Amino acid sequence: MQDLGNRRILLARMDKAFSDYSQEAEKLSVLLAEPADASSWSSYHNLLKQRTAEVTAYEMYRAIRDEIFTLITPPAEQDRPKSSVN
């Protein structure tokens, strides 16, 4: 029963992490869609900063997702149906 509670907590954390990642990705898309001033260091810095925020948010989401999958045990070999593909 506690495993189910832990899984629900992880699912809620994963949902939040995915939402954060989605928001960071949208912010990066907005910055990339703006007309770029090729000589502007501040524009370049903002892009790098937002790219880092997006990657960090994605890595957090992925870590939680991977943690959830470690809690899922595959079915036993005898429960697996025979494949018709050789």
C-alpha positions in Angstrom: 0.0 0.0 0.0 2.9 2.4 0.8 4.3 1.7 -2.7 1.1 3.0 -4.2 1.4 6.1 -2.1 5.0 6.7 -3.1 4.1 6.2 -6.7 1.3 8.8 -6.4 3.7 11.3 -4.8 6.2 10.6 -7.6 3.5 11.0 -10.3 2.5 14.4 -8.8 6.1 15.5 -8.7 6.6 14.3 -12.3 3.5 16.2 -13.4 4.9 19.4 -11.8 8.3 18.8 -13.3 6.8 18.3 -16.8 4.8 21.5 -16.4 7.9 23.4 -15.4 9.8 22.0 -18.4 6.9 22.9 -20.7 6.9 26.5 -19.4 10.7 26.8 -19.8 10.5 25.4 -23.3 7.8 27.9 -24.2 9.9 30.8 -22.9 12.9 29.5 -25.0 10.6 29.3 -28.1 9.5 32.9 -27.6 13.1 34.1 -27.3 14.1 32.1 -30.4 11.1 33.6 -32.4 12.1 37.2 -31.6 14.1 39.0 -34.3 17.7 38.5 -33.2 20.2 41.3 -33.0 23.4 39.5 -34.1 25.6 42.0 -32.2 23.7 41.9 -29.0 25.5 40.1 -26.1 22.4 40.5 -23.9 20.2 38.7 -26.4 22.8 35.9 -26.6 23.1 35.7 -22.8 19.3 35.5 -22.4 19.2 32.6 -24.9 22.0 30.7 -23.1 20.3 31.4 -19.7 16.9 30.2 -21.0 18.4 27.1 -22.7 20.1 26.2 -19.4 16.8 26.6 -17.6 15.0 24.4 -20.1 17.6 21.7 -19.9 17.6 21.7 -16.1 13.8 21.4 -16.0 13.9 18.5 -18.5 16.6 16.7 -16.5 14.5 17.0 -13.4 11.4 15.6 -15.2 13.5 12.8 -16.6 15.0 11.8 -13.3 11.6 11.6 -11.7 10.2 9.6 -14.6 13.2 7.2 -14.4 12.6 6.8 -10.7 8.9 5.9 -11.3 10.0 3.2 -13.8 12.3 1.6 -11.3 9.2 1.0 -9.1 7.4 -0.9 -11.9 8.3 -4.6 -12.1 7.9 -6.4 -15.3 5.5 -9.5 -15.3 7.1 -12.9 -14.7 8.3 -14.8 -17.8 5.5 -17.4 -17.6 2.9 -14.6 -17.8 4.3 -13.4 -21.1 2.3 -14.5 -24.1 4.2 -16.4 -26.9 5.0 -14.2 -29.8 3.8 -15.2 -33.3 6.7 -13.3 -34.8 9.9 -15.4 -35.3 
